[in-house]
Amino acid sequence: MADLWQDAMDHAVAIARKAGAVIRDHLQGEMTVMCKSSPADLVTMTDQKVEELIMASIMEKFPTHSLIGEESVSAGQPCILTDNPTWIIDPLDGTTNFIHRFPFVAVSIGFAVNKELEFGVVYSCIEDKMYTGKRGKGAFCNGKRLQVSGQTDIKQSLIITELGSSRDPEVVRHIFSSMQKILCIPVHGMRCAGSAAINMCLVAGGAAEAYYEIGIHCWDISAGAVIVSEAGGVLMDVEGGPLDLMSRRVVAANSRNVAERIVKEIEAFPAERDDASEAGSA
Ligand code: LIP
């Protein structure tokens, strides 16, 4: 069916644009910064306000759908992906960037049915870039089709990762050890943009060959996952095998070749699953 979920996707684009305008507006004002799981895992009133705005708008139009949102989960809501149509929302991906006015922040909205991602919308609101991907229909940025890079030689690749928000010395050691090994393959370079969603869109658009991270959440990567795969890229777990949205681990690359080469160098470390409390209560 050609237009399945098109109305939901149109709504996601409209609400992401509206949310992005609020974020841009709040960039100018005073910010109240709070900590979540660590002194570097930050949240602002803007994250919370924008999530409320997005959720209220979705509930009004699609009252039977389910919602998973970063700030609602932080406030104790469950993080469960069921077969019901489910919106997976990061109202402000790149909160640390936002706080420092480092200009890469995004609204990220993924949508899954029967646990399969149907579309993703990432609005990089300072750059005013609207990225979209719909299963079987391609990926676009401001209406222009996206295609991953054709570079499959890891030694000529640019790799994106993040330093994450944990300051546990053991976690930091693993992160730097993986980076050192990848850098010394050698690759052309490594980058951190500070937003998982934007990192994935950069891979989708061919600006980098791969992005990997351990410690992200389902709301950081759901939308980007559709955009990368619809741009011709591949998604994988950091130890190979299929991507598990709830595992807090991701490799997104332009090709299987590059993804598998990175996987050989990544030092995996434990990260509690997004659906851990559900698994525990089952
Ligand atoms: C952030 C991610 C970033 C990651 C941070 C954090 P937030 O999301 O996009 O890539 O390194 O740990 O999860 O918290 O700004 O929505």
Boltz pocket constraint, residues with backbone or C-beta under 6 A from the ligand:
constraints:
  - pocket:
      binder: B
      contacts: [[A, 42], [A, 70], [A, 90], [A, 92], [A, 93], [A, 94], [A, 95], [A, 96], [A, 162], [A, 163], [A, 164], [A, 165], [A, 194], [A, 195], [A, 196], [A, 197], [A, 213], [A, 215], [A, 216], [A, 217], [A, 220]]
      max_distance: 6.0
